[in-house]
Amino acid sequence: EHSILDKRREVRSDWHNCLKLGYDVQNLCWPDWMLSCLDKELSSFQDAASFVLPDKVVSPGQPIGALHPIWIERYGLSQDALLVGGTTDSNAAFFLRQ
């Protein structure tokens, strides 16, 4: 019997989506308390946090990666289209006021 955790894939996201998961956008890392809790609750897995948190967190505007050819074909996008980190309208407004 296999668990969904046996089939790990790379997951990337941006600050603002990860902020909702507890990501520390000031220090650009997952808080130690969170990592400790995950290790405790998922103690049967080595590096438990990697099973439930994105592997890479990027800043708004930073490339996350290339799009899969399926999406490029389906939506008629350029072959060199990139997925980039985003932001919300309220955060964008805040940064514009700075």
C-alpha positions in Angstrom: 0.0 0.0 0.0 1.3 3.4 -1.0 0.7 6.8 0.6 0.3 10.0 -1.2 3.5 11.1 0.6 5.4 8.4 -1.4 4.8 10.4 -4.6 6.7 13.6 -3.9 6.9 16.3 -6.5 8.6 19.7 -6.5 6.3 22.5 -5.3 7.2 26.2 -5.6 5.3 29.2 -4.6 5.6 32.9 -3.8 5.9 34.9 -0.5 2.2 35.9 -0.5 0.8 32.5 -0.9 3.2 31.1 1.6 2.5 33.9 4.1 -0.9 32.2 4.5 1.0 29.1 5.6 3.1 31.0 8.2 6.1 31.9 6.0 8.2 34.6 7.5 8.5 37.2 4.8 10.9 39.4 6.9 13.5 36.7 7.3 12.5 34.7 4.1 12.2 31.4 5.8 9.8 29.0 7.5 9.7 29.8 11.3 11.6 27.4 13.5 8.6 26.7 15.7 6.6 25.6 12.6 9.4 23.3 11.4 9.7 21.8 14.9 5.9 21.2 15.1 6.0 19.5 11.7 8.9 17.3 12.7 7.1 16.3 15.9 3.8 15.6 14.3 5.2 13.8 11.2 8.1 12.1 13.1 7.9 9.0 11.0 9.1 11.0 7.9 12.6 12.2 7.4 12.5 16.0 6.8 8.8 16.1 7.4 8.5 19.8 6.4 9.4 18.9 2.8 6.2 16.8 2.6 3.8 19.7 3.5 5.6 22.9 2.6 6.7 24.3 -0.8 10.3 23.4 -1.7 11.1 26.9 -3.0 9.6 30.3 -2.1 10.2 33.2 -4.5 9.7 36.9 -4.2 7.0 38.6 -6.3 8.2 38.9 -9.9 11.0 36.3 -9.5 10.7 33.3 -11.9 9.3 30.1 -10.5 9.9 28.1 -13.6 9.0 27.2 -17.1 5.4 26.2 -18.0 4.6 22.6 -18.9 4.2 22.1 -22.6 0.6 21.0 -22.0 -0.3 24.5 -20.7 1.7 26.2 -23.5 -0.2 24.3 -26.1 -3.6 24.6 -24.5 -3.5 28.4 -24.1 -1.3 29.2 -27.1 1.5 30.7 -25.0 5.1 31.4 -26.1 7.5 28.4 -25.7 9.6 30.6 -23.4 6.8 31.7 -21.1 7.7 31.7 -17.4 5.6 31.4 -14.3 6.6 34.1 -11.8 5.8 34.9 -8.2 2.8 37.2 -7.8 1.3 39.5 -5.2 -2.2 40.6 -4.2 -3.7 43.9 -5.1 -3.6 45.1 -1.4 0.1 44.2 -1.1 0.8 45.8 -4.5 -0.9 49.0 -3.3 1.2 49.0 -0.1 4.4 48.7 -2.0 3.4 51.4 -4.4 2.9 53.8 -1.4 6.5 53.2 -0.1 
